[in-house]
Each structure stands twice: as C-alpha cells, then as structure tokens.
C-alpha cells in the first residue's frame, strides 16, 4: 500500500515573489507582499505569504484557507464585520467575499487556494 506524501510547509530553499498590490486598491500605507509558492497544480495553490502594514480592497473568486503564523490582520467584509486574525488562528475565506484586508502587524500565513 502506498503512503500519501506529506510535506512540511517551509520557506527554506524557495525563492519568494515580492510585490505590492495595485495602487488603485490600496487604502492605507505601502504594503509589501512576499509569497513563497510551494504548490501550483490543477487550480490548487499553496504556500506561505507575508505582508507588511497597510490596508487594501479584496474580492475573492475562490476558496482560501489560511493559518496565521505571526502578526495581526483584520479582514473586514463589505457590511463592516471585522475578523481579527492573529498567530494560531485559521480562517476560511469563501468565494464572493468582498471587503478589506488590513495588516496591523506584519503577518505571515500559510494559504491553500482552490478555484
């Protein structure tokens, strides 16, 4: 019987992509996004993402599961409901979510995205 392959999520040895969000969606600050892509296969994306302080508009067309390693972010929906995400928290963002993502303290998260 074949055992499933498991992979520890790590940034070690992975060259990150570093970018800023489109200025048209930035509401506060000058956030920098660093992404370590660990898996991209058949519409599944997984890796680690870090962002520095700032606030920007978000609109999700896909499912995203996140686990926060460090920092503090606030996800606010279009009706104003806030979800504070801190180290040890996990969250599921559903397709159709619209609102803002605000990084209060530099945030590092694992992510798994499924379109």
Chimera marker file (.cmm) of the C-alpha trace (Angstrom):
<marker_set name="trace">
<marker id="1" x="0.000" y="0.000" z="0.000" r="1" g="1" b="0" radius="0.5"/>
<marker id="2" x="1.346" y="3.401" z="-0.958" r="1" g="1" b="0" radius="0.5"/>
<marker id="3" x="1.553" y="6.013" z="1.770" r="1" g="1" b="0" radius="0.5"/>
<marker id="4" x="0.370" y="9.550" z="0.945" r="1" g="1" b="0" radius="0.5"/>
<marker id="5" x="3.121" y="12.098" z="0.545" r="1" g="1" b="0" radius="0.5"/>
<marker id="6" x="3.141" y="14.726" z="3.268" r="1" g="1" b="0" radius="0.5"/>
<marker id="7" x="5.076" y="17.938" z="3.076" r="1" g="1" b="0" radius="0.5"/>
<marker id="8" x="6.026" y="20.251" z="5.898" r="1" g="1" b="0" radius="0.5"/>
<marker id="9" x="5.283" y="23.837" z="4.901" r="1" g="1" b="0" radius="0.5"/>
<marker id="10" x="8.559" y="25.744" z="4.880" r="1" g="1" b="0" radius="0.5"/>
<marker id="11" x="10.065" y="28.739" z="3.120" r="1" g="1" b="0" radius="0.5"/>
<marker id="12" x="13.517" y="27.104" z="3.147" r="1" g="1" b="0" radius="0.5"/>
<marker id="13" x="15.018" y="26.953" z="-0.340" r="1" g="1" b="0" radius="0.5"/>
<marker id="14" x="12.056" y="28.642" z="-2.048" r="1" g="1" b="0" radius="0.5"/>
<marker id="15" x="12.680" y="31.918" z="-3.851" r="1" g="1" b="0" radius="0.5"/>
<marker id="16" x="9.838" y="34.304" z="-2.987" r="1" g="1" b="0" radius="0.5"/>
<marker id="17" x="7.937" y="36.674" z="-5.232" r="1" g="1" b="0" radius="0.5"/>
<marker id="18" x="7.897" y="40.188" z="-3.789" r="1" g="1" b="0" radius="0.5"/>
<marker id="19" x="5.311" y="42.710" z="-4.948" r="1" g="1" b="0" radius="0.5"/>
<marker id="20" x="2.978" y="45.473" z="-3.913" r="1" g="1" b="0" radius="0.5"/>
<marker id="21" x="-0.788" y="45.457" z="-4.508" r="1" g="1" b="0" radius="0.5"/>
<marker id="22" x="-2.156" y="47.606" z="-7.319" r="1" g="1" b="0" radius="0.5"/>
<marker id="23" x="-2.141" y="51.219" z="-6.019" r="1" g="1" b="0" radius="0.5"/>
<marker id="24" x="-5.792" y="51.544" z="-7.147" r="1" g="1" b="0" radius="0.5"/>
<marker id="25" x="-6.896" y="49.153" z="-4.364" r="1" g="1" b="0" radius="0.5"/>
<marker id="26" x="-4.576" y="50.378" z="-1.573" r="1" g="1" b="0" radius="0.5"/>
<marker id="27" x="-6.435" y="52.359" z="1.092" r="1" g="1" b="0" radius="0.5"/>
<marker id="28" x="-3.612" y="52.889" z="3.633" r="1" g="1" b="0" radius="0.5"/>
<marker id="29" x="0.143" y="52.507" z="3.802" r="1" g="1" b="0" radius="0.5"/>
<marker id="30" x="2.547" y="50.930" z="1.323" r="1" g="1" b="0" radius="0.5"/>
<marker id="31" x="2.171" y="47.184" z="1.934" r="1" g="1" b="0" radius="0.5"/>
<marker id="32" x="4.707" y="44.721" z="0.557" r="1" g="1" b="0" radius="0.5"/>
<marker id="33" x="3.592" y="41.152" z="-0.195" r="1" g="1" b="0" radius="0.5"/>
<marker id="34" x="6.099" y="38.298" z="-0.172" r="1" g="1" b="0" radius="0.5"/>
<marker id="35" x="4.861" y="34.935" z="-1.471" r="1" g="1" b="0" radius="0.5"/>
<marker id="36" x="6.605" y="31.572" z="-1.270" r="1" g="1" b="0" radius="0.5"/>
<marker id="37" x="4.670" y="29.367" z="-3.723" r="1" g="1" b="0" radius="0.5"/>
<marker id="38" x="5.052" y="25.731" z="-2.697" r="1" g="1" b="0" radius="0.5"/>
<marker id="39" x="2.428" y="24.055" z="-4.890" r="1" g="1" b="0" radius="0.5"/>
<marker id="40" x="0.526" y="25.003" z="-8.037" r="1" g="1" b="0" radius="0.5"/>
<marker id="41" x="-1.392" y="22.125" z="-9.600" r="1" g="1" b="0" radius="0.5"/>
<marker id="42" x="-4.771" y="21.866" z="-11.352" r="1" g="1" b="0" radius="0.5"/>
<marker id="43" x="-6.258" y="25.001" z="-9.753" r="1" g="1" b="0" radius="0.5"/>
<marker id="44" x="-4.781" y="24.338" z="-6.291" r="1" g="1" b="0" radius="0.5"/>
<marker id="45" x="-2.274" y="26.832" z="-4.917" r="1" g="1" b="0" radius="0.5"/>
<marker id="46" x="-0.468" y="26.505" z="-1.601" r="1" g="1" b="0" radius="0.5"/>
<marker id="47" x="2.386" y="28.265" z="0.114" r="1" g="1" b="0" radius="0.5"/>
<marker id="48" x="3.286" y="30.992" z="2.554" r="1" g="1" b="0" radius="0.5"/>
<marker id="49" x="2.529" y="34.697" z="2.284" r="1" g="1" b="0" radius="0.5"/>
<marker id="50" x="3.755" y="37.652" z="4.291" r="1" g="1" b="0" radius="0.5"/>
<marker id="51" x="2.512" y="41.239" z="4.193" r="1" g="1" b="0" radius="0.5"/>
<marker id="52" x="3.678" y="44.419" z="5.852" r="1" g="1" b="0" radius="0.5"/>
<marker id="53" x="1.435" y="47.132" z="7.299" r="1" g="1" b="0" radius="0.5"/>
<marker id="54" x="-1.258" y="48.556" z="5.095" r="1" g="1" b="0" radius="0.5"/>
<marker id="55" x="-4.879" y="48.173" z="4.037" r="1" g="1" b="0" radius="0.5"/>
<marker id="56" x="-6.318" y="47.267" z="0.637" r="1" g="1" b="0" radius="0.5"/>
<marker id="57" x="-9.553" y="46.156" z="-1.015" r="1" g="1" b="0" radius="0.5"/>
<marker id="58" x="-10.066" y="42.424" z="-1.623" r="1" g="1" b="0" radius="0.5"/>
<marker id="59" x="-12.510" y="40.433" z="-3.710" r="1" g="1" b="0" radius="0.5"/>
<marker id="60" x="-12.333" y="36.626" z="-3.694" r="1" g="1" b="0" radius="0.5"/>
<marker id="61" x="-13.496" y="34.418" z="-6.559" r="1" g="1" b="0" radius="0.5"/>
<marker id="62" x="-12.004" y="31.303" z="-4.968" r="1" g="1" b="0" radius="0.5"/>
<marker id="63" x="-11.834" y="29.427" z="-1.659" r="1" g="1" b="0" radius="0.5"/>
<marker id="64" x="-8.854" y="30.246" z="0.560" r="1" g="1" b="0" radius="0.5"/>
<marker id="65" x="-7.879" y="28.565" z="3.815" r="1" g="1" b="0" radius="0.5"/>
<marker id="66" x="-5.333" y="30.472" z="5.913" r="1" g="1" b="0" radius="0.5"/>
<marker id="67" x="-3.335" y="29.693" z="9.042" r="1" g="1" b="0" radius="0.5"/>
<marker id="68" x="-1.655" y="32.657" z="10.717" r="1" g="1" b="0" radius="0.5"/>
<marker id="69" x="1.897" y="32.056" z="11.996" r="1" g="1" b="0" radius="0.5"/>
<marker id="70" x="2.607" y="35.565" z="13.219" r="1" g="1" b="0" radius="0.5"/>
<marker id="71" x="1.290" y="39.100" z="13.156" r="1" g="1" b="0" radius="0.5"/>
<marker id="72" x="-2.174" y="40.636" z="13.240" r="1" g="1" b="0" radius="0.5"/>
<marker id="73" x="-4.500" y="41.294" z="10.327" r="1" g="1" b="0" radius="0.5"/>
<marker id="74" x="-8.124" y="42.398" z="10.153" r="1" g="1" b="0" radius="0.5"/>
<marker id="75" x="-10.385" y="41.051" z="7.424" r="1" g="1" b="0" radius="0.5"/>
<marker id="76" x="-13.473" y="43.273" z="7.111" r="1" g="1" b="0" radius="0.5"/>
<marker id="77" x="-16.455" y="42.336" z="4.952" r="1" g="1" b="0" radius="0.5"/>
<marker id="78" x="-18.470" y="44.839" z="2.901" r="1" g="1" b="0" radius="0.5"/>
<marker id="79" x="-21.011" y="45.123" z="5.759" r="1" g="1" b="0" radius="0.5"/>
<marker id="80" x="-18.274" y="46.169" z="8.206" r="1" g="1" b="0" radius="0.5"/>
<marker id="81" x="-17.951" y="42.886" z="10.145" r="1" g="1" b="0" radius="0.5"/>
<marker id="82" x="-14.342" y="42.506" z="11.309" r="1" g="1" b="0" radius="0.5"/>
<marker id="83" x="-12.434" y="39.248" z="11.747" r="1" g="1" b="0" radius="0.5"/>
<marker id="84" x="-9.153" y="39.639" z="13.625" r="1" g="1" b="0" radius="0.5"/>
<marker id="85" x="-6.539" y="37.104" z="12.575" r="1" g="1" b="0" radius="0.5"/>
<marker id="86" x="-3.580" y="36.523" z="14.916" r="1" g="1" b="0" radius="0.5"/>
<marker id="87" x="-0.911" y="33.860" z="15.445" r="1" g="1" b="0" radius="0.5"/>
<marker id="88" x="-2.547" y="30.444" z="15.809" r="1" g="1" b="0" radius="0.5"/>
<marker id="89" x="-5.781" y="31.439" z="14.059" r="1" g="1" b="0" radius="0.5"/>
<marker id="90" x="-7.122" y="29.743" z="10.954" r="1" g="1" b="0" radius="0.5"/>
<marker id="91" x="-9.867" y="31.034" z="8.685" r="1" g="1" b="0" radius="0.5"/>
<marker id="92" x="-11.763" y="30.066" z="5.555" r="1" g="1" b="0" radius="0.5"/>
<marker id="93" x="-12.474" y="32.802" z="3.019" r="1" g="1" b="0" radius="0.5"/>
<marker id="94" x="-15.341" y="31.898" z="0.700" r="1" g="1" b="0" radius="0.5"/>
<marker id="95" x="-15.802" y="32.837" z="-2.955" r="1" g="1" b="0" radius="0.5"/>
<marker id="96" x="-17.720" y="36.095" z="-3.255" r="1" g="1" b="0" radius="0.5"/>
<marker id="97" x="-16.131" y="37.680" z="-0.160" r="1" g="1" b="0" radius="0.5"/>
<marker id="98" x="-15.576" y="41.403" z="-0.691" r="1" g="1" b="0" radius="0.5"/>
<marker id="99" x="-14.102" y="43.866" z="1.732" r="1" g="1" b="0" radius="0.5"/>
<marker id="100" x="-10.659" y="44.860" z="3.000" r="1" g="1" b="0" radius="0.5"/>
<marker id="101" x="-7.542" y="43.193" z="4.330" r="1" g="1" b="0" radius="0.5"/>
<marker id="102" x="-5.646" y="45.309" z="6.857" r="1" g="1" b="0" radius="0.5"/>
<marker id="103" x="-2.246" y="44.315" z="8.210" r="1" g="1" b="0" radius="0.5"/>
<marker id="104" x="-1.836" y="45.833" z="11.671" r="1" g="1" b="0" radius="0.5"/>
<marker id="105" x="1.418" y="43.922" z="12.382" r="1" g="1" b="0" radius="0.5"/>
<marker id="106" x="3.442" y="42.188" z="9.665" r="1" g="1" b="0" radius="0.5"/>
<marker id="107" x="1.540" y="38.953" z="9.047" r="1" g="1" b="0" radius="0.5"/>
<marker id="108" x="2.847" y="35.563" z="7.920" r="1" g="1" b="0" radius="0.5"/>
<marker id="109" x="0.318" y="32.939" z="6.859" r="1" g="1" b="0" radius="0.5"/>
<marker id="110" x="0.058" y="29.552" z="5.207" r="1" g="1" b="0" radius="0.5"/>
<marker id="111" x="-2.510" y="29.536" z="2.422" r="1" g="1" b="0" radius="0.5"/>
<marker id="112" x="-4.334" y="26.965" z="0.362" r="1" g="1" b="0" radius="0.5"/>
<marker id="113" x="-6.401" y="28.335" z="-2.529" r="1" g="1" b="0" radius="0.5"/>
<marker id="114" x="-8.854" y="26.338" z="-4.623" r="1" g="1" b="0" radius="0.5"/>
<marker id="115" x="-10.599" y="27.993" z="-7.548" r="1" g="1" b="0" radius="0.5"/>
<link id1="1" id2="2" r="1" g="1" b="0" radius="0.2"/>
<link id1="2" id2="3" r="1" g="1" b="0" radius="0.2"/>
<link id1="3" id2="4" r="1" g="1" b="0" radius="0.2"/>
<link id1="4" id2="5" r="1" g="1" b="0" radius="0.2"/>
<link id1="5" id2="6" r="1" g="1" b="0" radius="0.2"/>
<link id1="6" id2="7" r="1" g="1" b="0" radius="0.2"/>
<link id1="7" id2="8" r="1" g="1" b="0" radius="0.2"/>
<link id1="8" id2="9" r="1" g="1" b="0" radius="0.2"/>
<link id1="9" id2="10" r="1" g="1" b="0" radius="0.2"/>
<link id1="10" id2="11" r="1" g="1" b="0" radius="0.2"/>
<link id1="11" id2="12" r="1" g="1" b="0" radius="0.2"/>
<link id1="12" id2="13" r="1" g="1" b="0" radius="0.2"/>
<link id1="13" id2="14" r="1" g="1" b="0" radius="0.2"/>
<link id1="14" id2="15" r="1" g="1" b="0" radius="0.2"/>
<link id1="15" id2="16" r="1" g="1" b="0" radius="0.2"/>
<link id1="16" id2="17" r="1" g="1" b="0" radius="0.2"/>
<link id1="17" id2="18" r="1" g="1" b="0" radius="0.2"/>
<link id1="18" id2="19" r="1" g="1" b="0" radius="0.2"/>
<link id1="19" id2="20" r="1" g="1" b="0" radius="0.2"/>
<link id1="20" id2="21" r="1" g="1" b="0" radius="0.2"/>
<link id1="21" id2="22" r="1" g="1" b="0" radius="0.2"/>
<link id1="22" id2="23" r="1" g="1" b="0" radius="0.2"/>
<link id1="23" id2="24" r="1" g="1" b="0" radius="0.2"/>
<link id1="24" id2="25" r="1" g="1" b="0" radius="0.2"/>
<link id1="25" id2="26" r="1" g="1" b="0" radius="0.2"/>
<link id1="26" id2="27" r="1" g="1" b="0" radius="0.2"/>
<link id1="27" id2="28" r="1" g="1" b="0" radius="0.2"/>
<link id1="28" id2="29" r="1" g="1" b="0" radius="0.2"/>
<link id1="29" id2="30" r="1" g="1" b="0" radius="0.2"/>
<link id1="30" id2="31" r="1" g="1" b="0" radius="0.2"/>
<link id1="31" id2="32" r="1" g="1" b="0" radius="0.2"/>
<link id1="32" id2="33" r="1" g="1" b="0" radius="0.2"/>
<link id1="33" id2="34" r="1" g="1" b="0" radius="0.2"/>
<link id1="34" id2="35" r="1" g="1" b="0" radius="0.2"/>
<link id1="35" id2="36" r="1" g="1" b="0" radius="0.2"/>
<link id1="36" id2="37" r="1" g="1" b="0" radius="0.2"/>
<link id1="37" id2="38" r="1" g="1" b="0" radius="0.2"/>
<link id1="38" id2="39" r="1" g="1" b="0" radius="0.2"/>
<link id1="39" id2="40" r="1" g="1" b="0" radius="0.2"/>
<link id1="40" id2="41" r="1" g="1" b="0" radius="0.2"/>
<link id1="41" id2="42" r="1" g="1" b="0" radius="0.2"/>
<link id1="42" id2="43" r="1" g="1" b="0" radius="0.2"/>
<link id1="43" id2="44" r="1" g="1" b="0" radius="0.2"/>
<link id1="44" id2="45" r="1" g="1" b="0" radius="0.2"/>
<link id1="45" id2="46" r="1" g="1" b="0" radius="0.2"/>
<link id1="46" id2="47" r="1" g="1" b="0" radius="0.2"/>
<link id1="47" id2="48" r="1" g="1" b="0" radius="0.2"/>
<link id1="48" id2="49" r="1" g="1" b="0" radius="0.2"/>
<link id1="49" id2="50" r="1" g="1" b="0" radius="0.2"/>
<link id1="50" id2="51" r="1" g="1" b="0" radius="0.2"/>
<link id1="51" id2="52" r="1" g="1" b="0" radius="0.2"/>
<link id1="52" id2="53" r="1" g="1" b="0" radius="0.2"/>
<link id1="53" id2="54" r="1" g="1" b="0" radius="0.2"/>
<link id1="54" id2="55" r="1" g="1" b="0" radius="0.2"/>
<link id1="55" id2="56" r="1" g="1" b="0" radius="0.2"/>
<link id1="56" id2="57" r="1" g="1" b="0" radius="0.2"/>
<link id1="57" id2="58" r="1" g="1" b="0" radius="0.2"/>
<link id1="58" id2="59" r="1" g="1" b="0" radius="0.2"/>
<link id1="59" id2="60" r="1" g="1" b="0" radius="0.2"/>
<link id1="60" id2="61" r="1" g="1" b="0" radius="0.2"/>
<link id1="61" id2="62" r="1" g="1" b="0" radius="0.2"/>
<link id1="62" id2="63" r="1" g="1" b="0" radius="0.2"/>
<link id1="63" id2="64" r="1" g="1" b="0" radius="0.2"/>
<link id1="64" id2="65" r="1" g="1" b="0" radius="0.2"/>
<link id1="65" id2="66" r="1" g="1" b="0" radius="0.2"/>
<link id1="66" id2="67" r="1" g="1" b="0" radius="0.2"/>
<link id1="67" id2="68" r="1" g="1" b="0" radius="0.2"/>
<link id1="68" id2="69" r="1" g="1" b="0" radius="0.2"/>
<link id1="69" id2="70" r="1" g="1" b="0" radius="0.2"/>
<link id1="70" id2="71" r="1" g="1" b="0" radius="0.2"/>
<link id1="71" id2="72" r="1" g="1" b="0" radius="0.2"/>
<link id1="72" id2="73" r="1" g="1" b="0" radius="0.2"/>
<link id1="73" id2="74" r="1" g="1" b="0" radius="0.2"/>
<link id1="74" id2="75" r="1" g="1" b="0" radius="0.2"/>
<link id1="75" id2="76" r="1" g="1" b="0" radius="0.2"/>
<link id1="76" id2="77" r="1" g="1" b="0" radius="0.2"/>
<link id1="77" id2="78" r="1" g="1" b="0" radius="0.2"/>
<link id1="78" id2="79" r="1" g="1" b="0" radius="0.2"/>
<link id1="79" id2="80" r="1" g="1" b="0" radius="0.2"/>
<link id1="80" id2="81" r="1" g="1" b="0" radius="0.2"/>
<link id1="81" id2="82" r="1" g="1" b="0" radius="0.2"/>
<link id1="82" id2="83" r="1" g="1" b="0" radius="0.2"/>
<link id1="83" id2="84" r="1" g="1" b="0" radius="0.2"/>
<link id1="84" id2="85" r="1" g="1" b="0" radius="0.2"/>
<link id1="85" id2="86" r="1" g="1" b="0" radius="0.2"/>
<link id1="86" id2="87" r="1" g="1" b="0" radius="0.2"/>
<link id1="87" id2="88" r="1" g="1" b="0" radius="0.2"/>
<link id1="88" id2="89" r="1" g="1" b="0" radius="0.2"/>
<link id1="89" id2="90" r="1" g="1" b="0" radius="0.2"/>
<link id1="90" id2="91" r="1" g="1" b="0" radius="0.2"/>
<link id1="91" id2="92" r="1" g="1" b="0" radius="0.2"/>
<link id1="92" id2="93" r="1" g="1" b="0" radius="0.2"/>
<link id1="93" id2="94" r="1" g="1" b="0" radius="0.2"/>
<link id1="94" id2="95" r="1" g="1" b="0" radius="0.2"/>
<link id1="95" id2="96" r="1" g="1" b="0" radius="0.2"/>
<link id1="96" id2="97" r="1" g="1" b="0" radius="0.2"/>
<link id1="97" id2="98" r="1" g="1" b="0" radius="0.2"/>
<link id1="98" id2="99" r="1" g="1" b="0" radius="0.2"/>
<link id1="99" id2="100" r="1" g="1" b="0" radius="0.2"/>
<link id1="100" id2="101" r="1" g="1" b="0" radius="0.2"/>
<link id1="101" id2="102" r="1" g="1" b="0" radius="0.2"/>
<link id1="102" id2="103" r="1" g="1" b="0" radius="0.2"/>
<link id1="103" id2="104" r="1" g="1" b="0" radius="0.2"/>
<link id1="104" id2="105" r="1" g="1" b="0" radius="0.2"/>
<link id1="105" id2="106" r="1" g="1" b="0" radius="0.2"/>
<link id1="106" id2="107" r="1" g="1" b="0" radius="0.2"/>
<link id1="107" id2="108" r="1" g="1" b="0" radius="0.2"/>
<link id1="108" id2="109" r="1" g="1" b="0" radius="0.2"/>
<link id1="109" id2="110" r="1" g="1" b="0" radius="0.2"/>
<link id1="110" id2="111" r="1" g="1" b="0" radius="0.2"/>
<link id1="111" id2="112" r="1" g="1" b="0" radius="0.2"/>
<link id1="112" id2="113" r="1" g="1" b="0" radius="0.2"/>
<link id1="113" id2="114" r="1" g="1" b="0" radius="0.2"/>
<link id1="114" id2="115" r="1" g="1" b="0" radius="0.2"/>
</marker_set>
